[in-house]
Amino acid sequence: MAFVYLVFFALICSATAVMPNYSPAIQADGLSRDEIIEKYFHLGLSNAEILGFIVNFHGIRLSLRQLKRILRRRKCKRRNDQDNLEDVVCAIENELKGSGSVIGWSRIPIKTPIEEKDLRGVGLFDDDDLIQRECIKFCFMEIIQIELHKVARNWNTHRIRPSNNAESPPGRPNVLYFNPEILGSQDYLIPVDIDEREIAEEMCCTQPSPRGCSDEFNALAEMIMEDEGLQMPTNANEGKGLYITLLRLIEETENDE
């Protein structure tokens, strides 16, 4: 677990939960009307939310009666046996007391095996070592970025309960943003000319490295990986293996010089 904390805190300042070109709308290529409706149903949307999405994103107009008939025909039923709230709270508290304290609500009670060794403890990471800081970013940033995007997508389908906070309206973030008319609001986006956007990006924006490290280290690591036939990691264990391997190869290169 300490390994996860180490990687997270080393990279948190560079990672972002902003998702690229995100839309909850179903890609309807090759799907029938009923299949599209069923997919929205399994996203947990209410009947009114489904009607809003299919008319705004697919041009399909249906009455509530027609939608219900389609859902019955496709055997799409909503659960009536909700879990007891006290049982849910108790389960979450138990998880937070144990090794599941870093897992999300969507994974309870399933636990993911976590690397227990601390890289600091075994001498594989030093905060003051520039090469090691760059290497840990190179090996883990894309993995963490993917996980952040998954968390954001899960959160966007989660229903926000009503509260006294006027700045936090109830509903699903996906619906609040992409279909505000369903909830009696409106789209406050302001269209911007493409030329104005490009000028603003050129003057004000600096495109960060997707791996969080410097361009120089990125080029060095890619060259070593190409020479050694290495691949970018797809999970934390592979990331750790690549991190150790790259540090060893870089140290051997320095010693050869």
Protein Blocks (a to p, Z undefined) as FASTA:
>chain_A
ZZmmmmmmmmmmmpccbdehiafbdcfehiafklmmmmmmmnopafklmmmmmmmmnopa
cdfklmmmmmmmnopacdfbdcdfklmmmmmmmmmmmmmlmbcfklpccdcdddfbdfkl
nopacfklmklmmmmmmmmmmmmmmmmmmmmmmmmmpccdddfblklcgdjfklmmmmmm
lnopacfbdcddfklmmmmmmmmpccddfklpafklmmmmmmmmmmnopacdfbfklmmm
mmmmmmmmmmmmmmmZZ
